[in-house]
Amino acid sequence: MRVVIAHLLWPFLVAICIAGYWYGWQSGHAVLAFNATYFGLAATLLVLERVMPYEREWARSDGQLFNDIAHTLLNKGLGQVIAASIAIAGLDHAGPQTASGFWPGDWPLWAQVLLALVAAEFGLYWAHRTAHEFRAIWHWHAIHHSVTRLWIVNTGRFHFLDSLWKTAFAMVIAGVLGAPKDVILWVLAITTYIGFLTHCNVDMRCGPLNWVFSTPELHRWHHNRDPIEGNVNYGENFILWDVVFGTRHLPADRKPPVNIGCKDPVPDTFLGQLAYPFKAWARRDFFNSRKAA
């Protein structure tokens, strides 16, 4: 029975969240629906991490709970809001509810959202990949990779500069193409749901979905301490661009290591982590790739 549940969990939870958001959207309560699905998914995954964990070792405290929550609140409250507000303000100037530029505004909403997810994913992919391959950018991304266990509470553990970097890439692409604000909000909601699922410590087996979506099975390899196997699976929602550019990695003959993290001397304190990239830049540690770290 557990094996069956493990295969059904990922698509079931994604479908429930999208259906809940759609219902709220149709009834004029999109914000309420998003909050309900967001916190409902978080609560569900917290329970599942106890009931059917993927890795029991990750259930132990790493002493980073405060930092995980503080980074999440800061990057959600500052980084993403600023980037999204700038992008949406630009869209408002041109017409908030209507498509512009090259955007196929006559398509059904679901088709527009799917197109926007694929387009935004291109920006998210390269924002993420550059954060691994250029050390000047890696310094802020190292905050996320310094975790020694995966669970939903550190899903949003990003330096606020990291959040700005990734969100700006995606929003610029969507804005240039002329995607309307409604479509952008749908992309943000779906990205949030999948992000929770990708990072959770729940036994989920995604099978063929691993060739389409960014799943927990793929993302665990991405947190490998060894950059040779960790500089892979950059996708946020889809794994499409990893397939195209040859960075998809999911060995069939072994599991990803439990001992995850990074080799950088990331401080243990929240303020130290905020200051970490700035101190690294002051040392002029700019141009080496993560592979040289």
WOFEN-V451810 format. One record per pair of residues at least 12 apart in sequence whose ideal C-beta (glycine too) atoms are under 8 Angstrom apart, sorted by the first residue. I is the first residue (numbers start at 1). GAP is how many residues later the second one is. Records with the same first field share a line. If there is no record, write none. Layout:
# WOFEN-V451810
I: GAP + GAP
This chain:
# WOFEN-V451810
2: 50 + 201
3: 202
5: 47
6: 46 + 197 + 198 + 199
7: 198 + 199 + 200
9: 39 + 193 + 195
10: 187 + 194 + 196 + 199 + 203 + 205 + 206
11: 198
13: 28 + 31 + 32 + 180 + 184
14: 179 + 180 + 183
16: 21
17: 20 + 23 + 24 + 176
18: 172 + 175
20: 13 + 16 + 17 + 20
21: 12 + 13 + 16 + 165 + 168
24: 12
30: 155
34: 155
37: 152 + 156
38: 154 + 155
41: 152 + 155 + 156
42: 110 + 154
45: 107 + 151 + 152 + 155 + 157
46: 106
48: 152 + 154
49: 102 + 103 + 151 + 152 + 153
52: 150 + 151
53: 148 + 149 + 150
54: 147 + 148 + 149 + 150 + 162 + 166
55: 94 + 95 + 146 + 203
57: 92 + 201
58: 91 + 92 + 93 + 143 + 200
59: 90 + 92 + 142
60: 89
62: 85 + 86 + 87
63: 205
64: 83 + 90 + 93 + 204
65: 88
66: 204
67: 90 + 201 + 202 + 203 + 206
68: 79 + 85 + 86 + 88 + 89
69: 84
70: 200
71: 72 + 85 + 86 + 87 + 88 + 89 + 199 + 202
72: 81 + 82 + 83 + 84 + 85
74: 86
75: 81 + 83 + 84 + 85 + 87 + 88
76: 80 + 87
78: 82 + 85
79: 79 + 81 + 82 + 83 + 84 + 85 + 88
80: 83 + 84 + 87
82: 82
83: 80 + 81 + 84 + 85 + 88
84: 83 + 87 + 100 + 104
86: 82 + 85
87: 80 + 81 + 84 + 85 + 87 + 88 + 97
88: 93 + 96
90: 85
91: 84 + 88 + 89 + 90 + 93
92: 89
94: 84
95: 85
96: 84 + 85
97: 83 + 84 + 85
98: 82
99: 13 + 79 + 80 + 81
100: 78 + 80
101: 75 + 76 + 77
102: 75 + 76
103: 74 + 75 + 76 + 77
105: 73 + 75
109: 73 + 74 + 77
112: 67 + 68 + 71
113: 70 + 73 + 74 + 77
116: 58 + 61 + 63 + 67 + 68 + 70 + 71
117: 70 + 73 + 74 + 120 + 121
118: 120 + 122
119: 54 + 55 + 58 + 60
120: 50 + 51 + 53 + 54 + 67 + 71 + 117
121: 49 + 114 + 115 + 116 + 117 + 119 + 120
122: 51 + 119
123: 46 + 47 + 48 + 49 + 50
124: 42 + 45 + 46 + 110 + 111 + 112 + 113
125: 109 + 110 + 111 + 116 + 117 + 120
126: 43
127: 38 + 39 + 41 + 42 + 43
128: 13 + 38 + 106 + 108
129: 102 + 105 + 118
131: 31 + 34 + 35
132: 95 + 98 + 99 + 102 + 157 + 158
133: 98 + 156 + 157 + 158
134: 153 + 155
135: 150 + 151 + 152 + 153 + 154 + 155 + 157 + 158
136: 145 + 149 + 150 + 151
137: 28
138: 126 + 151 + 152 + 155
139: 125 + 137 + 138 + 141 + 142 + 146
140: 18 + 19 + 21 + 22 + 25 + 136 + 137
141: 17 + 18 + 21
142: 120 + 122 + 124 + 134 + 135
143: 14 + 15 + 16 + 19 + 123 + 130 + 133 + 134
144: 13 + 14 + 15 + 18
145: 78 + 85 + 116 + 117 + 119
146: 115 + 116 + 118 + 120 + 127
147: 76 + 113 + 114
148: 111 + 112 + 113
149: 52 + 111
150: 49 + 50 + 51 + 69 + 70 + 73 + 110
151: 48 + 49 + 50
152: 44 + 47 + 48 + 49
154: 45
155: 40 + 41 + 43 + 44 + 45
156: 39
159: 114 + 115 + 117 + 118
160: 114
161: 116
166: 70
170: 17
171: 13
174: 13
190: 47
191: 45 + 46
194: 19 + 20 + 42 + 43
195: 41
197: 18 + 19
198: 16 + 17 + 18 + 20 + 21
199: 17 + 20
200: 16
202: 14
204: 12 + 13
205: 12
210: 29 + 40
211: 28 + 32
212: 26 + 27 + 28
213: 22 + 24 + 25 + 26
214: 19 + 21 + 22 + 23 + 24 + 25
215: 24
217: 33
218: 15 + 17 + 21 + 30 + 31 + 32
219: 14
220: 36 + 40
221: 12 + 28 + 29 + 30 + 35
222: 12
223: 33 + 37 + 38
224: 32 + 33 + 36
225: 32 + 34 + 35 + 36 + 37 + 38
226: 31
227: 63 + 64 + 66
228: 63
229: 20
230: 32
231: 16 + 59 + 60
232: 15 + 16 + 17
233: 14 + 15 + 16 + 17
234: 13
262: 31
263: 30
264: 29
